[in-house]
Amino acid sequence: MRRRLLTALSAAIAAVVLPLTTASPAAASPPTTSCQIEHEASIIFWGVACTQPGEPVIGAFATWRNVPITFTSGSTGDTTVSAANYLTMTPNTEGGFFANNIQVGLYAEKTGASTSTYGPRWTELGDSGGRTESITAGTNPSTPDGTNHTYMVLRQDNTDQWDVLYDFNWVGTTTDQLAVPQGNANRIDIGLEVMGPQYLTVPQIANRVQYLAENKTWYRAATANTAQVASLGLCGQGSTAPYCFDMQLTDNTTFTQLAVAKPGPATLQAADVSADIKQDVPSGQSPSAGTAPTVTRATYNGVDQTALAACMAQDPASCLTTVPGLAQCIQTVQQCNAAALATKDTDAARAPASNASGASREQILEQAAASFDVPAQALDITSADSAATSLSATGPGSTDAVWTVESSSSTHGLEQRGRLFHGFQATYSAVTGRLLNACWGTMCS
């Protein structure tokens, strides 16, 4: 029986987030079984860490840099080729191994012989289906230039739903998450998910993650409470490229950082440009220097924007405790990062010259049929301006032309929980073929 969380937060701390504590004060055990079962599928491969602190979690916060993801050229037939680095929050683990959850992270997909998409998005999996939204506001969100970005989910006070923030700005709210039983030890997963591993290379992504306890204090989980899954196997330990992950958890006592990479085929090794971007090091060491974006406002919604810009460039994992006003701002789910509001990432602005003709009707039909596992002949497709077809306020936000694909056929949606839902709707950029938003099941209502 589902019960609402009864613990009341004291008024004295309701509006603030206390400083990060290096390790959880509670003890639990690694969620090894649930992590292994949930991250096993015949066509999807994971290099992830799953942590389950020994206390309820009301927020999760992760940072990593936009690294280049390289795809082979040419056709891959019916094989979907993609890579995603996600922070996943499972609010109620009593829902089973495939419980409702929220994902936010970076996604890249090969969309044609020489084209691909890249950018952040967030996804909600609920009882009655799911939905996904691309994130288009921010500082170069869809550019693999080594820029730091932040990903966060925060449970709303007095409700069962969660807010999603990107670069410390609100981008959406869930609608179909389960109530959290009192004392439920929620689970956080973070790491890399790939499809078609023989066709892509992912350089090292340095994932750092923290969780928010009910006392409004940020913690890093204990390593003893963290499980790891490398479903392709580890490189050099019985597995070889391109069918392996390079993965390392830092350090021995505290989950400070998960570094994960997926080497590609020999033809792509020379294209690995990870050495050309700014690299992360675990907290406590000196990070590589970065260039802070220009900020025109000294203070915005109570946040010191100059300090925030510098922190985002250097060590965003520390921003909640070092940037004046930031912790208070995110607790009210405001827009806290003025620089990330200044631009919109449009497909027309970043389309490569090689893709001047845009994404064809046939290409989009093939892409949607593969993603949703529905025959192309069962799909309806129309073209329009994206401003008229966005599924929500967090959608494309531009006037780029789009293709909208719909079907009433059964589909698993964009998930692997073994469930089927009635119908889906998806909107794609007509310029690059990027998925802008989608819903499946009654989440489309």
C-alpha positions, -999 to +999 in steps of 0.1 A: +000+000+000+014+034-010+018+059+018+028+095+016+061+105+032+051+117+067+084+132+078+080+169+083+111+192+076+116+218+102+108+254+093+143+265+102+159+246+073+130+245+048+144+273+026+181+263+026+203+235+016+230+227+041+267+221+030+278+189+013+289+162+037+315+139+023+298+106+033+263+095+043+258+091+081+236+061+075+246+025+065+229+004+038+242-022+014+249-021-024+218-027-046+237-053-065+208-076-075+184-048-086+212-030-105+222-062-124+186-072-132+175-037-143+206-032-165+203-064-185+188-063-220+196-080-253+202-048-273+212-022-246+244-023-227+253-004-195+283+008-177+267+022-146+269+026-108+238+022-087+238+036-052+211+032-025+219+052+006+205+039+039+181+067+042+153+084+021+165+106-008+146+137-018+171+150-045+199+139-068+226+160-084+252+151-110+277+168-132+299+159-161+313+175-193+299+174-228+324+149-244+324+141-282+307+109-292+319+095-325+300+072-349+311+051-378+301+063-413+278+043-435+246+023-430+240+002-399+209-015-413+181-019-387+205-014-358+198+016-336+231+032-326+231+055-296+248+065-264+234+081-234+249+092-201+220+095-175+213+103-139+184+081-130+163+086-098+140+058-087+118+074-060+101+042-048+121+010-050+091-010-036+078-007-072+101-036-082+132-038-103+116-018-131+098+009-110+088+043-122+117+067-125+131+099-138+161+102-161+180+134-171+212+134-191+230+136-224+219+116-255+235+110-289+222+089-318+233+081-353+205+092-376+219+085-411+250+073-429+269+105-420+245+123-396+239+122-359+222+141-331+236+152-297+221+170-267+205+168-233+170+155-225+149+143-196+125+113-194+098+102-171+087+065-169+053+062-152+025+036-145+007+045-177+035+052-201+062+077-204+074+109-221+107+125-230+117+161-237+148+176-253+164+204-234+172+233-256+180+263-233+215+266-219+251+274-227+259+252-258+239+222-245+243+203-278+280+210-284+306+184-275+331+211-264+340+198-229+317+223-212+305+214-177+268+209-172+247+199-142+217+176-139+193+176-109+160+162-097+143+175-066+112+161-049+085+187-044+074+196-009+041+179+001+037+160-032+049+128-048+063+146-079+098+157-088+112+188-105+140+185-131+167+211-134+194+215-160+224+239-153+204+250-122+174+261-142+139+243-140+131+224-172+101+202-162+080+184-136+070+148-134+033+138-133+032+100-127+057+091-100+048+068-071+043+080-035+074+073-014+067+051+017+082+065+049+118+053+053+120+041+017+157+040+006+155+053-029+180+043-056+202+065-078+219+052-110+244+070-131+265+061-161+266+051-197+240+033-219+248+023-255+231+005-284+251-007-314+285-006-295+304-017-326+295+015-343+305+042-318+332+055-295+326+073-262+356+089-245+358+090-207+329+107-189+336+117-153+303+114-135+300+129-100+268+125-080+254+136-047+221+130-030+198+152-009+187+137+024+155+147+043+175+170+065+182+191+033+219+182+034+238+170+003+259+139+008+281+116-013+271+080-009+293+054+006+312+032-018+299+002+003+264+012-007+272+013-044+271-015-070+286-015-105+274-031-137+294-034-169+271-055-191+296-056-220+324-066-196+355-046-187+382-039-212+413-060-205+394-083-182+381-109-207+365-083-230+380-063-259+370-032-279+345-024-292+326-047-269+338-035-235+337-006-210+365+012-193+351+020-159+365+030-125+348+041-093+366+067-071+373+063-042+375+033-018+352+048+009+331+075-008+314+075-042+332+105-055+333+098-092+325+072-118+347+074-149+333+054-178+342+051-215+333+028-244+362+023-268+351+019-304+363-001-334+398+003-347+386+026-375+373+051-348+402+050-324+420+079-341+388+100-339+388+099-301+395+135-293+390+133-256+425+146-250+415+178-267+388+187-241+390+198-205+393+167-183+378+162-148+396+151-117+380+139-084+369+166-060+397+177-037+422+181-065+428+211-087+405+209-118+416+219-152+411+256-160+380+264-180+366+296-195+336+311-177+309+325-200+302+362-200+274+372-175+258+405-177+239+404-144+258+404-111+228+389-093+198+371-106+171+356-084+194+361-055+223+341-071+258+357-076+261+351-113+298+359-116+306+333-089+282+308-106+298+312-140+333+307-126+321+277-106+304+261-136+336+263-156+358+249-129+340+226-105+302+226-107+299+198-081+308+225-055+285+252-067+257+245-042+280+253-013+303+280-028+280+302-049+261+327-028+223+324-031+223+292-053+212+267-027+183+289-017+173+296-053+170+259-064+149+251-033+122+275-047+127+259-082+135+292-098+156+300-129+189+304-111+215+306-140+210+337-161+237+327-186+219+294-194+187+313-202+203+336-227+203+312-256+181+286-273+197+257-291+181+253-324+187+226-350+188+251-378+217+270-362+238+239-357+230+217-387+261+205-405+267+215-441+266+178-451+230+177-439+218+207-459+188+188-473+176+180-438+159+148-425+137+132-451+102+117-444+116+082-451+145+087-427+122+099-399+098+070-405+126+045-403+140+061-372+106+062-354+098+026-364+131+014-349+129+034-317+093+025-309+093-010-325+063-003-347+061-011-384+066+019-406+033+012-424+015+017-390+028+052-386+012+085-396+036+114-403+030+151-408+052+182-411+047+215-393+065+242-373+077+229-340+062+259-321+028+244-329+036+208-321+056+210-289+041+186-263+048+209-234+064+242-223+098+224-221+097+214-257+117+227-287+110+264-281+119+273-317+102+277-351+124+250-368+104+227-391+096+193-376+081+160-385+054+146-361+050+108-361+019+091-344+006+056-341-021+038-322-002+005-323+012-012-293+047+000-284+073-003-256+079+034-260+115+045-253+119+021-224+130-014-216+107-024-187+090-052-207+057-033-208+035-025-238+015+007-242-012+019-265+002+043-291+028+071-291+035+105-305+070+118-314+083+151-328+116+152-347+136+181-361+133+182-399+168+197-400+188+171-381+164+143-373+169+149-335+140+136-313+126+168-297+099+152-276+077+121-274+051+104-253+036+069-252+006+053-235-018+075-217+010+100-209+000+115-243-034+125-229 
